[in-house]
Amino acid sequence: MNQGLSTATAEPATNGNAFLALLKQIKPEIERRIAARFDEKITRARTYGPAIAAMLEAARDLSLRGGKRVRAGLIAAGWIAAGGSEGTLEPAIEAGVSFELLQSYLLIQDDWMDGDPTRRGGPSVHAALAKELGGEHIGATSAILASDMTWGLAVETLMSIAVLPAERRLEVMQVFMRIHEDVVLGQQMDVLGKAEDVEAMHDLKTGSYTMRGPLSIGAALAGGSPELHAALARFAAPLGVAFQLRDDLIGTFGDHAETGKPVGNDIVAGKRTSLVAEAERLANEEERRALSQAHGRADVDAAAIAAATRALVTSGARRAVEERQRALCEAAAKELASIPVSAAARAILVGVVDALRVRPATPEARS
């Protein structure tokens, strides 16, 4: 799944960015509520023994370890865009907690599917539970059950927003379930590794629950009009793909402190990222050979990873992905110009685009 919008710092400087300022405002309360939701479930689980509680404790640890709460921030942005009060973010915060729990549920399963032992600078849930419970199989099984519990907690939290009228609650839940369906379809495309259109996969797997979905949930909470929903969807569509392209770039070229994963993790894991798709189109025979010697090879050494990474640069794949990512951000900025929202909401949405833009690599790194 995804990294965040900002880089390594848990509390990024806002630098006048209204969206990052909104994130900084709501993040502590989001995390307090995530902890409280898990603590309630863990207390009950402990009555059945420490091994039962261990699965929820591992999910809690992941959920509170380094997430930037981007989706919660986007829900608040959608709420404000639809006329919800900036001074009363309560419904948006509760929905944000639900979305962060959705993210944890997906990360737990994603790490198990990919065989990733680390996430956010610590052990993935299946790895932590394998150590805690004494075996890989029981660790994996318990992780899937932990993800099931986390998904249930996400739905329970969303349904507990008391101030919503019944018809609005139904609309919010329908949007939430469609997001879940989109992510599952996109994940299956990714698992099969046969996506003809990588961007279509990214739109389902990432765009649905990272950009389009949270904005739509926020607007639905505030009773946004169908016209606003459509406008926000047009704004979010290029950003969802841009988010994943940025994630691909960080996953290959970011350092360990930024990704929380080993250097070259995406290459070793054999992921068909946008970089790999571009390399398939652009690379020469030597570059293809360097990539094939590391891609999907668990026993590969650091030199082969470095050679594969260089091939993604020299082939022009990195440059192509960077340029596409920036073009998608520009497309979103153009869509934003026609959305009828308040000045405060517009500033926040501008901040989303600005936070997402990648800085181009230095000429030396791209040549």
C-alpha atoms as a printed R data frame, in Angstrom:
    type eleno elety resid chain resno       x       y       z
1   ATOM     1    CA   MET     A     1   0.000   0.000   0.000
2   ATOM     2    CA   ASN     A     2   1.110   3.554   0.546
3   ATOM     3    CA   GLN     A     3   3.576   5.839   2.205
4   ATOM     4    CA   GLY     A     4   2.295   9.288   3.233
5   ATOM     5    CA   LEU     A     5   2.315  12.706   1.663
6   ATOM     6    CA   SER     A     6   5.177  14.097   3.663
7   ATOM     7    CA   THR     A     7   8.547  12.468   4.167
8   ATOM     8    CA   ALA     A     8  10.226  11.108   7.261
9   ATOM     9    CA   THR     A     9   9.100  13.504   9.977
10  ATOM    10    CA   ALA     A    10   6.101  12.483  12.034
11  ATOM    11    CA   GLU     A    11   5.066  16.109  12.471
12  ATOM    12    CA   PRO     A    12   5.986  17.909   9.234
13  ATOM    13    CA   ALA     A    13   6.387  21.668   9.143
14  ATOM    14    CA   THR     A    14   3.301  23.185   7.587
15  ATOM    15    CA   ASN     A    15   5.188  25.969   5.767
16  ATOM    16    CA   GLY     A    16   1.947  27.835   5.136
17  ATOM    17    CA   ASN     A    17   0.256  24.759   3.643
18  ATOM    18    CA   ALA     A    18  -3.372  24.779   4.845
19  ATOM    19    CA   PHE     A    19  -3.805  21.026   4.381
20  ATOM    20    CA   LEU     A    20  -0.711  20.172   6.422
21  ATOM    21    CA   ALA     A    21  -1.909  22.606   9.088
22  ATOM    22    CA   LEU     A    22  -5.251  20.761   9.174
23  ATOM    23    CA   LEU     A    23  -3.412  17.438   9.528
24  ATOM    24    CA   LYS     A    24  -1.365  18.801  12.406
25  ATOM    25    CA   GLN     A    25  -4.546  20.013  14.103
26  ATOM    26    CA   ILE     A    26  -6.457  16.724  13.981
27  ATOM    27    CA   LYS     A    27  -3.664  14.138  14.200
28  ATOM    28    CA   PRO     A    28  -3.359  13.966  18.015
29  ATOM    29    CA   GLU     A    29  -7.097  13.457  18.484
30  ATOM    30    CA   ILE     A    30  -7.254  10.853  15.718
31  ATOM    31    CA   GLU     A    31  -4.489   8.875  17.391
32  ATOM    32    CA   ARG     A    32  -6.011   9.219  20.862
33  ATOM    33    CA   ARG     A    33  -9.260   7.748  19.555
34  ATOM    34    CA   ILE     A    34  -7.538   4.947  17.647
35  ATOM    35    CA   ALA     A    35  -5.776   3.940  20.867
36  ATOM    36    CA   ALA     A    36  -9.018   4.114  22.831
37  ATOM    37    CA   ARG     A    37 -10.922   1.947  20.317
38  ATOM    38    CA   PHE     A    38  -8.237  -0.738  20.416
39  ATOM    39    CA   ASP     A    39  -7.858  -0.580  24.195
40  ATOM    40    CA   GLU     A    40 -11.538  -1.346  24.625
41  ATOM    41    CA   LYS     A    41 -11.291  -4.429  22.397
42  ATOM    42    CA   ILE     A    42  -7.994  -5.550  23.939
43  ATOM    43    CA   THR     A    43  -9.489  -5.398  27.439
44  ATOM    44    CA   ARG     A    44 -12.190  -7.823  26.369
45  ATOM    45    CA   ALA     A    45  -9.747 -10.071  24.482
46  ATOM    46    CA   ARG     A    46  -7.493 -10.388  27.535
47  ATOM    47    CA   THR     A    47 -10.276 -12.168  29.397
48  ATOM    48    CA   TYR     A    48  -9.656 -15.058  26.971
49  ATOM    49    CA   GLY     A    49  -5.904 -15.104  27.492
50  ATOM    50    CA   PRO     A    50  -2.761 -13.208  26.429
51  ATOM    51    CA   ALA     A    51  -2.377 -15.043  23.118
52  ATOM    52    CA   ILE     A    52  -5.864 -13.895  22.081
53  ATOM    53    CA   ALA     A    53  -5.107 -10.303  22.998
54  ATOM    54    CA   ALA     A    54  -1.745 -10.438  21.184
55  ATOM    55    CA   MET     A    55  -3.331 -10.161  17.749
56  ATOM    56    CA   LEU     A    56  -5.128  -6.943  18.659
57  ATOM    57    CA   GLU     A    57  -2.070  -5.558  20.427
58  ATOM    58    CA   ALA     A    58  -0.035  -6.056  17.239
59  ATOM    59    CA   ALA     A    59  -2.711  -4.316  15.163
60  ATOM    60    CA   ARG     A    60  -2.826  -1.453  17.680
61  ATOM    61    CA   ASP     A    61   0.946  -1.079  17.543
62  ATOM    62    CA   LEU     A    62   0.916  -0.838  13.740
63  ATOM    63    CA   SER     A    63  -1.995   1.605  13.770
64  ATOM    64    CA   LEU     A    64  -0.191   4.009  16.095
65  ATOM    65    CA   ARG     A    65   3.279   3.667  14.584
66  ATOM    66    CA   GLY     A    66   4.033   6.590  12.312
67  ATOM    67    CA   GLY     A    67   0.905   7.036  10.206
68  ATOM    68    CA   LYS     A    68   0.499  10.585   8.909
69  ATOM    69    CA   ARG     A    69  -3.343  10.442   8.927
70  ATOM    70    CA   VAL     A    70  -3.635  11.740   5.374
71  ATOM    71    CA   ARG     A    71  -6.998  10.100   4.788
72  ATOM    72    CA   ALA     A    72  -8.420  11.572   7.972
73  ATOM    73    CA   GLY     A    73  -7.214  14.973   6.798
74  ATOM    74    CA   LEU     A    74  -8.913  14.507   3.444
75  ATOM    75    CA   ILE     A    75 -12.184  13.593   5.136
76  ATOM    76    CA   ALA     A    76 -11.952  16.840   7.097
77  ATOM    77    CA   ALA     A    77 -11.184  18.659   3.828
78  ATOM    78    CA   GLY     A    78 -14.297  17.153   2.199
79  ATOM    79    CA   TRP     A    79 -16.361  18.092   5.240
80  ATOM    80    CA   ILE     A    80 -15.220  21.723   5.041
81  ATOM    81    CA   ALA     A    81 -15.650  21.803   1.240
82  ATOM    82    CA   ALA     A    82 -19.301  20.755   1.656
83  ATOM    83    CA   GLY     A    83 -19.983  23.476   4.192
84  ATOM    84    CA   GLY     A    84 -19.243  21.612   7.403
85  ATOM    85    CA   SER     A    85 -18.028  23.828  10.195
86  ATOM    86    CA   GLU     A    86 -14.277  24.172  10.682
87  ATOM    87    CA   GLY     A    87 -14.986  24.682  14.362
88  ATOM    88    CA   THR     A    88 -16.957  21.439  14.709
89  ATOM    89    CA   LEU     A    89 -14.974  18.660  13.044
90  ATOM    90    CA   GLU     A    90 -16.432  15.911  15.239
91  ATOM    91    CA   PRO     A    91 -18.137  13.858  12.475
92  ATOM    92    CA   ALA     A    92 -15.064  14.181  10.249
93  ATOM    93    CA   ILE     A    93 -12.736  13.104  13.054
94  ATOM    94    CA   GLU     A    94 -14.802   9.999  13.837
95  ATOM    95    CA   ALA     A    95 -14.917   9.096  10.148
96  ATOM    96    CA   GLY     A    96 -11.176   9.772   9.997
97  ATOM    97    CA   VAL     A    97 -10.579   7.260  12.778
98  ATOM    98    CA   SER     A    98 -12.632   4.753  10.798
99  ATOM    99    CA   PHE     A    99 -10.530   5.354   7.688
100 ATOM   100    CA   GLU     A   100  -7.262   5.003   9.561
101 ATOM   101    CA   LEU     A   101  -8.508   1.667  10.875
102 ATOM   102    CA   LEU     A   102  -9.416   0.702   7.307
103 ATOM   103    CA   GLN     A   103  -5.843   1.561   6.341
104 ATOM   104    CA   SER     A   104  -4.442  -0.666   9.098
105 ATOM   105    CA   TYR     A   105  -6.662  -3.563   8.037
106 ATOM   106    CA   LEU     A   106  -5.418  -3.245   4.460
107 ATOM   107    CA   LEU     A   107  -1.767  -2.873   5.469
108 ATOM   108    CA   ILE     A   108  -1.882  -6.006   7.624
109 ATOM   109    CA   GLN     A   109  -3.154  -8.066   4.716
110 ATOM   110    CA   ASP     A   110  -0.940  -6.358   2.148
111 ATOM   111    CA   ASP     A   111   2.220  -7.069   4.149
112 ATOM   112    CA   TRP     A   112   1.269 -10.713   4.522
113 ATOM   113    CA   MET     A   113   0.494 -11.061   0.798
114 ATOM   114    CA   ASP     A   114   3.812  -9.437  -0.141
115 ATOM   115    CA   GLY     A   115   5.813 -11.271   2.516
116 ATOM   116    CA   ASP     A   116   7.036  -7.934   3.917
117 ATOM   117    CA   PRO     A   117   8.563  -8.323   7.391
118 ATOM   118    CA   THR     A   118   8.550  -4.577   8.157
119 ATOM   119    CA   ARG     A   119   6.128  -1.670   8.046
120 ATOM   120    CA   ARG     A   120   6.563   1.901   9.294
121 ATOM   121    CA   GLY     A   121   9.978   1.134  10.712
122 ATOM   122    CA   GLY     A   122   8.856  -1.865  12.790
123 ATOM   123    CA   PRO     A   123   7.664  -5.437  12.311
124 ATOM   124    CA   SER     A   124   4.638  -6.077  10.138
125 ATOM   125    CA   VAL     A   125   1.775  -7.657  12.056
126 ATOM   126    CA   HIS     A   126   2.270 -11.180  10.726
127 ATOM   127    CA   ALA     A   127   6.004 -10.976  11.541
128 ATOM   128    CA   ALA     A   128   5.347  -9.658  15.048
129 ATOM   129    CA   LEU     A   129   2.800 -12.379  15.739
130 ATOM   130    CA   ALA     A   130   5.037 -15.111  14.334
131 ATOM   131    CA   LYS     A   131   7.645 -14.118  16.925
132 ATOM   132    CA   GLU     A   132   5.101 -13.687  19.711
133 ATOM   133    CA   LEU     A   133   3.204 -16.928  19.075
134 ATOM   134    CA   GLY     A   134   6.065 -19.142  17.924
135 ATOM   135    CA   GLY     A   135   5.646 -19.854  14.227
136 ATOM   136    CA   GLU     A   136   5.119 -18.363  10.776
137 ATOM   137    CA   HIS     A   137   1.837 -20.132  10.085
138 ATOM   138    CA   ILE     A   138   0.215 -19.161  13.385
139 ATOM   139    CA   GLY     A   139   1.600 -15.647  12.944
140 ATOM   140    CA   ALA     A   140   0.061 -15.301   9.484
141 ATOM   141    CA   THR     A   141  -3.251 -16.816  10.574
142 ATOM   142    CA   SER     A   142  -3.450 -14.528  13.585
143 ATOM   143    CA   ALA     A   143  -2.586 -11.510  11.452
144 ATOM   144    CA   ILE     A   144  -5.504 -12.189   9.124
145 ATOM   145    CA   LEU     A   145  -7.794 -12.487  12.143
146 ATOM   146    CA   ALA     A   146  -6.334  -9.238  13.503
147 ATOM   147    CA   SER     A   147  -7.141  -7.559  10.200
148 ATOM   148    CA   ASP     A   148 -10.697  -8.912  10.382
149 ATOM   149    CA   MET     A   149 -11.093  -7.405  13.841
150 ATOM   150    CA   THR     A   150  -9.642  -4.105  12.651
151 ATOM   151    CA   TRP     A   151 -12.039  -3.993   9.688
152 ATOM   152    CA   GLY     A   152 -14.957  -4.614  12.037
153 ATOM   153    CA   LEU     A   153 -13.726  -1.836  14.305
154 ATOM   154    CA   ALA     A   154 -13.549   0.515  11.313
155 ATOM   155    CA   VAL     A   155 -17.169  -0.206  10.357
156 ATOM   156    CA   GLU     A   156 -18.342   0.025  13.970
157 ATOM   157    CA   THR     A   157 -16.646   3.414  14.364
158 ATOM   158    CA   LEU     A   158 -18.186   4.788  11.177
159 ATOM   159    CA   MET     A   159 -21.642   3.614  12.196
160 ATOM   160    CA   SER     A   160 -21.296   5.189  15.645
161 ATOM   161    CA   ILE     A   161 -21.347   8.801  14.386
162 ATOM   162    CA   ALA     A   162 -24.439   9.803  16.312
163 ATOM   163    CA   VAL     A   163 -25.222  13.226  14.852
164 ATOM   164    CA   LEU     A   164 -26.042  12.034  11.330
165 ATOM   165    CA   PRO     A   165 -29.607  11.646  10.084
166 ATOM   166    CA   ALA     A   166 -30.424   8.130   8.914
167 ATOM   167    CA   GLU     A   167 -30.348   8.873   5.170
168 ATOM   168    CA   ARG     A   168 -26.942  10.560   5.441
169 ATOM   169    CA   ARG     A   169 -25.546   7.676   7.490
170 ATOM   170    CA   LEU     A   170 -26.718   5.291   4.759
171 ATOM   171    CA   GLU     A   171 -25.029   7.380   2.065
172 ATOM   172    CA   VAL     A   172 -21.758   7.440   4.014
173 ATOM   173    CA   MET     A   173 -21.868   3.678   4.498
174 ATOM   174    CA   GLN     A   174 -22.609   3.055   0.816
175 ATOM   175    CA   VAL     A   175 -19.582   5.159  -0.166
176 ATOM   176    CA   PHE     A   176 -17.423   3.313   2.381
177 ATOM   177    CA   MET     A   177 -18.416  -0.129   1.093
178 ATOM   178    CA   ARG     A   178 -17.825   0.893  -2.531
179 ATOM   179    CA   ILE     A   179 -14.340   2.067  -1.544
180 ATOM   180    CA   HIS     A   180 -13.672  -1.315   0.030
181 ATOM   181    CA   GLU     A   181 -14.861  -3.104  -3.101
182 ATOM   182    CA   ASP     A   182 -12.617  -0.970  -5.315
183 ATOM   183    CA   VAL     A   183  -9.559  -1.658  -3.151
184 ATOM   184    CA   VAL     A   184 -10.145  -5.415  -3.234
185 ATOM   185    CA   LEU     A   185 -10.495  -5.392  -7.028
186 ATOM   186    CA   GLY     A   186  -7.342  -3.315  -7.404
187 ATOM   187    CA   GLN     A   187  -5.423  -5.539  -4.990
188 ATOM   188    CA   GLN     A   188  -6.388  -8.641  -6.960
189 ATOM   189    CA   MET     A   189  -5.096  -6.975 -10.125
190 ATOM   190    CA   ASP     A   190  -1.849  -6.239  -8.287
191 ATOM   191    CA   VAL     A   191  -1.535  -9.762  -6.850
192 ATOM   192    CA   LEU     A   192  -2.002 -11.323 -10.291
193 ATOM   193    CA   GLY     A   193   0.573  -8.924 -11.725
194 ATOM   194    CA   LYS     A   194  -1.313  -8.774 -15.003
195 ATOM   195    CA   ALA     A   195  -2.670  -5.249 -15.005
196 ATOM   196    CA   GLU     A   196  -2.496  -4.038 -18.591
197 ATOM   197    CA   ASP     A   197  -3.211  -0.524 -17.397
198 ATOM   198    CA   VAL     A   198  -1.153   0.169 -14.281
199 ATOM   199    CA   GLU     A   199  -2.895   3.501 -13.725
200 ATOM   200    CA   ALA     A   200  -6.316   1.812 -13.758
201 ATOM   201    CA   MET     A   201  -5.057  -0.525 -11.036
202 ATOM   202    CA   HIS     A   202  -3.739   2.447  -9.055
203 ATOM   203    CA   ASP     A   203  -7.086   4.224  -9.382
204 ATOM   204    CA   LEU     A   204  -8.877   1.246  -7.839
205 ATOM   205    CA   LYS     A   205  -6.304   0.212  -5.271
206 ATOM   206    CA   THR     A   206  -5.037   3.608  -4.149
207 ATOM   207    CA   GLY     A   207  -7.158   6.406  -5.572
208 ATOM   208    CA   SER     A   208 -10.370   4.947  -4.204
209 ATOM   209    CA   TYR     A   209  -9.429   4.982  -0.537
210 ATOM   210    CA   THR     A   210  -6.583   7.476  -0.475
211 ATOM   211    CA   MET     A   211  -8.066  10.450  -2.326
212 ATOM   212    CA   ARG     A   212 -11.485  10.057  -3.914
213 ATOM   213    CA   GLY     A   213 -13.071   8.069  -1.092
214 ATOM   214    CA   PRO     A   214 -12.060  10.237   1.873
215 ATOM   215    CA   LEU     A   215 -13.103  13.456   0.118
216 ATOM   216    CA   SER     A   216 -16.426  11.859  -0.805
217 ATOM   217    CA   ILE     A   217 -17.012  10.587   2.737
218 ATOM   218    CA   GLY     A   218 -16.288  14.039   4.140
219 ATOM   219    CA   ALA     A   219 -18.672  15.703   1.693
220 ATOM   220    CA   ALA     A   220 -21.374  13.115   2.419
221 ATOM   221    CA   LEU     A   221 -21.054  13.718   6.166
222 ATOM   222    CA   ALA     A   222 -21.830  17.414   5.592
223 ATOM   223    CA   GLY     A   223 -24.655  16.771   3.128
224 ATOM   224    CA   GLY     A   224 -22.770  17.884   0.023
225 ATOM   225    CA   SER     A   225 -24.690  18.170  -3.229
226 ATOM   226    CA   PRO     A   226 -24.340  15.645  -6.084
227 ATOM   227    CA   GLU     A   227 -22.638  18.398  -8.099
228 ATOM   228    CA   LEU     A   228 -20.003  18.885  -5.396
229 ATOM   229    CA   HIS     A   229 -19.424  15.133  -5.141
230 ATOM   230    CA   ALA     A   230 -18.852  14.990  -8.900
231 ATOM   231    CA   ALA     A   231 -16.482  17.971  -8.817
232 ATOM   232    CA   LEU     A   232 -14.458  16.511  -5.949
233 ATOM   233    CA   ALA     A   233 -14.281  13.175  -7.771
234 ATOM   234    CA   ARG     A   234 -12.847  14.908 -10.848
235 ATOM   235    CA   PHE     A   235 -10.316  16.689  -8.634
236 ATOM   236    CA   ALA     A   236  -9.360  13.491  -6.812
237 ATOM   237    CA   ALA     A   237  -9.067  11.208  -9.858
238 ATOM   238    CA   PRO     A   238  -5.622  12.378 -11.035
239 ATOM   239    CA   LEU     A   239  -4.410  12.818  -7.456
240 ATOM   240    CA   GLY     A   240  -5.133   9.207  -6.530
241 ATOM   241    CA   VAL     A   241  -2.825   8.003  -9.293
242 ATOM   242    CA   ALA     A   242  -0.295  10.749  -8.510
243 ATOM   243    CA   PHE     A   243  -0.225   9.550  -4.894
244 ATOM   244    CA   GLN     A   244   0.662   6.017  -5.990
245 ATOM   245    CA   LEU     A   245   3.306   7.218  -8.447
246 ATOM   246    CA   ARG     A   246   4.883   9.198  -5.623
247 ATOM   247    CA   ASP     A   247   4.713   6.070  -3.477
248 ATOM   248    CA   ASP     A   248   6.474   4.080  -6.216
249 ATOM   249    CA   LEU     A   249   9.250   6.662  -6.410
250 ATOM   250    CA   ILE     A   250   9.717   6.703  -2.635
251 ATOM   251    CA   GLY     A   251   9.577   2.907  -2.457
252 ATOM   252    CA   THR     A   252  12.510   2.633  -4.856
253 ATOM   253    CA   PHE     A   253  14.531   5.806  -4.356
254 ATOM   254    CA   GLY     A   254  13.623   6.840  -0.798
255 ATOM   255    CA   ASP     A   255  15.909   5.975   2.090
256 ATOM   256    CA   HIS     A   256  15.106   3.635   4.953
257 ATOM   257    CA   ALA     A   257  14.176   6.481   7.294
258 ATOM   258    CA   GLU     A   258  11.618   7.685   4.758
259 ATOM   259    CA   THR     A   259  10.021   4.353   3.878
260 ATOM   260    CA   GLY     A   260  10.411   2.318   7.045
261 ATOM   261    CA   LYS     A   261  11.426  -0.564   4.772
262 ATOM   262    CA   PRO     A   262  14.746  -1.960   3.484
263 ATOM   263    CA   VAL     A   263  16.415  -0.187   0.533
264 ATOM   264    CA   GLY     A   264  15.107  -1.555  -2.769
265 ATOM   265    CA   ASN     A   265  12.149  -3.256  -1.102
266 ATOM   266    CA   ASP     A   266   9.792  -2.837  -4.078
267 ATOM   267    CA   ILE     A   267  12.378  -4.275  -6.469
268 ATOM   268    CA   VAL     A   268  13.160  -7.294  -4.288
269 ATOM   269    CA   ALA     A   269   9.436  -7.886  -3.672
270 ATOM   270    CA   GLY     A   270   8.877  -8.072  -7.435
271 ATOM   271    CA   LYS     A   271   6.201  -5.386  -7.483
272 ATOM   272    CA   ARG     A   272   5.092  -4.219 -10.913
273 ATOM   273    CA   THR     A   273   5.284  -0.558 -10.045
274 ATOM   274    CA   SER     A   274   4.887   2.296 -12.486
275 ATOM   275    CA   LEU     A   275   8.710   2.433 -12.654
276 ATOM   276    CA   VAL     A   276   8.913  -1.195 -13.736
277 ATOM   277    CA   ALA     A   277   6.136  -0.692 -16.285
278 ATOM   278    CA   GLU     A   278   8.014   2.283 -17.781
279 ATOM   279    CA   ALA     A   279  11.271   0.320 -17.801
280 ATOM   280    CA   GLU     A   280   9.574  -2.453 -19.762
281 ATOM   281    CA   ARG     A   281   8.816   0.171 -22.391
282 ATOM   282    CA   LEU     A   282  12.050   2.171 -22.343
283 ATOM   283    CA   ALA     A   283  14.950   0.001 -21.151
284 ATOM   284    CA   ASN     A   284  17.653  -1.371 -23.424
285 ATOM   285    CA   GLU     A   285  18.870  -4.971 -23.222
286 ATOM   286    CA   GLU     A   286  21.539  -4.269 -20.602
287 ATOM   287    CA   GLU     A   287  19.106  -2.340 -18.412
288 ATOM   288    CA   ARG     A   288  16.480  -5.066 -18.712
289 ATOM   289    CA   ARG     A   289  19.065  -7.645 -17.650
290 ATOM   290    CA   ALA     A   290  20.061  -5.610 -14.596
291 ATOM   291    CA   LEU     A   291  16.433  -5.254 -13.572
292 ATOM   292    CA   SER     A   292  15.623  -8.943 -14.107
293 ATOM   293    CA   GLN     A   293  18.566 -10.007 -11.935
294 ATOM   294    CA   ALA     A   294  17.070  -8.251  -8.903
295 ATOM   295    CA   HIS     A   295  13.329  -7.960  -9.501
296 ATOM   296    CA   GLY     A   296  11.472 -10.504  -7.390
297 ATOM   297    CA   ARG     A   297  14.685 -12.138  -6.132
298 ATOM   298    CA   ALA     A   298  14.608 -12.546  -2.365
299 ATOM   299    CA   ASP     A   299  18.266 -13.641  -2.180
300 ATOM   300    CA   VAL     A   300  19.657 -10.751  -4.232
301 ATOM   301    CA   ASP     A   301  22.653  -8.794  -2.938
302 ATOM   302    CA   ALA     A   302  23.029  -5.042  -2.498
303 ATOM   303    CA   ALA     A   303  25.090  -4.640  -5.677
304 ATOM   304    CA   ALA     A   304  22.360  -6.179  -7.834
305 ATOM   305    CA   ILE     A   305  19.721  -3.964  -6.185
306 ATOM   306    CA   ALA     A   306  21.877  -0.918  -6.894
307 ATOM   307    CA   ALA     A   307  22.311  -1.975 -10.538
308 ATOM   308    CA   ALA     A   308  18.559  -2.456 -10.971
309 ATOM   309    CA   THR     A   309  17.891   0.938  -9.400
310 ATOM   310    CA   ARG     A   310  20.398   2.574 -11.773
311 ATOM   311    CA   ALA     A   311  18.670   0.893 -14.706
312 ATOM   312    CA   LEU     A   312  15.389   2.535 -13.703
313 ATOM   313    CA   VAL     A   313  17.198   5.877 -13.895
314 ATOM   314    CA   THR     A   314  19.302   5.441 -17.025
315 ATOM   315    CA   SER     A   315  16.410   3.952 -18.979
316 ATOM   316    CA   GLY     A   316  14.398   7.115 -18.397
317 ATOM   317    CA   ALA     A   317  11.770   5.265 -16.327
318 ATOM   318    CA   ARG     A   318  12.277   7.495 -13.302
319 ATOM   319    CA   ARG     A   319  12.039  10.652 -15.357
320 ATOM   320    CA   ALA     A   320   8.880   9.423 -17.113
321 ATOM   321    CA   VAL     A   321   7.163   8.628 -13.796
322 ATOM   322    CA   GLU     A   322   8.191  11.958 -12.271
323 ATOM   323    CA   GLU     A   323   6.878  13.868 -15.272
324 ATOM   324    CA   ARG     A   324   3.618  11.921 -15.253
325 ATOM   325    CA   GLN     A   325   3.226  12.527 -11.534
326 ATOM   326    CA   ARG     A   326   3.665  16.270 -11.935
327 ATOM   327    CA   ALA     A   327   1.253  16.336 -14.893
328 ATOM   328    CA   LEU     A   328  -1.400  14.609 -12.778
329 ATOM   329    CA   CYS     A   329  -0.950  17.185 -10.012
330 ATOM   330    CA   GLU     A   330  -1.356  19.964 -12.563
331 ATOM   331    CA   ALA     A   331  -4.520  18.329 -13.894
332 ATOM   332    CA   ALA     A   332  -5.959  18.273 -10.367
333 ATOM   333    CA   ALA     A   333  -5.031  21.927  -9.838
334 ATOM   334    CA   LYS     A   334  -6.920  22.850 -13.004
335 ATOM   335    CA   GLU     A   335  -9.994  20.918 -11.851
336 ATOM   336    CA   LEU     A   336  -9.866  22.711  -8.522
337 ATOM   337    CA   ALA     A   337 -10.245  26.085 -10.196
338 ATOM   338    CA   SER     A   338 -13.857  25.284 -11.115
339 ATOM   339    CA   ILE     A   339 -15.028  23.798  -7.795
340 ATOM   340    CA   PRO     A   340 -17.436  26.138  -5.955
341 ATOM   341    CA   VAL     A   341 -16.090  26.012  -2.394
342 ATOM   342    CA   SER     A   342 -15.221  28.522   0.305
343 ATOM   343    CA   ALA     A   343 -11.847  30.247   0.372
344 ATOM   344    CA   ALA     A   344 -10.829  28.161   3.388
345 ATOM   345    CA   ALA     A   345 -11.743  24.899   1.643
346 ATOM   346    CA   ARG     A   346  -9.950  25.982  -1.530
347 ATOM   347    CA   ALA     A   347  -6.777  26.729   0.410
348 ATOM   348    CA   ILE     A   348  -6.895  23.270   1.985
349 ATOM   349    CA   LEU     A   349  -7.395  21.547  -1.391
350 ATOM   350    CA   VAL     A   350  -4.571  23.593  -2.923
351 ATOM   351    CA   GLY     A   351  -2.481  22.357  -0.003
352 ATOM   352    CA   VAL     A   352  -3.305  18.744  -0.880
353 ATOM   353    CA   VAL     A   353  -1.917  19.209  -4.390
354 ATOM   354    CA   ASP     A   354   1.166  21.061  -3.180
355 ATOM   355    CA   ALA     A   355   1.932  18.431  -0.529
356 ATOM   356    CA   LEU     A   356   1.708  15.681  -3.118
357 ATOM   357    CA   ARG     A   357   4.047  17.116  -5.748
358 ATOM   358    CA   VAL     A   358   7.386  15.346  -6.095
359 ATOM   359    CA   ARG     A   359  10.580  17.304  -6.438
360 ATOM   360    CA   PRO     A   360  12.447  16.318  -9.612
361 ATOM   361    CA   ALA     A   361  15.640  14.358  -9.166
362 ATOM   362    CA   THR     A   362  18.918  16.169  -9.721
363 ATOM   363    CA   PRO     A   363  20.245  16.033 -13.300
364 ATOM   364    CA   GLU     A   364  23.106  13.815 -12.102
365 ATOM   365    CA   ALA     A   365  20.669  11.301 -10.632
366 ATOM   366    CA   ARG     A   366  18.529  11.241 -13.760
367 ATOM   367    CA   SER     A   367  21.195  10.996 -16.425
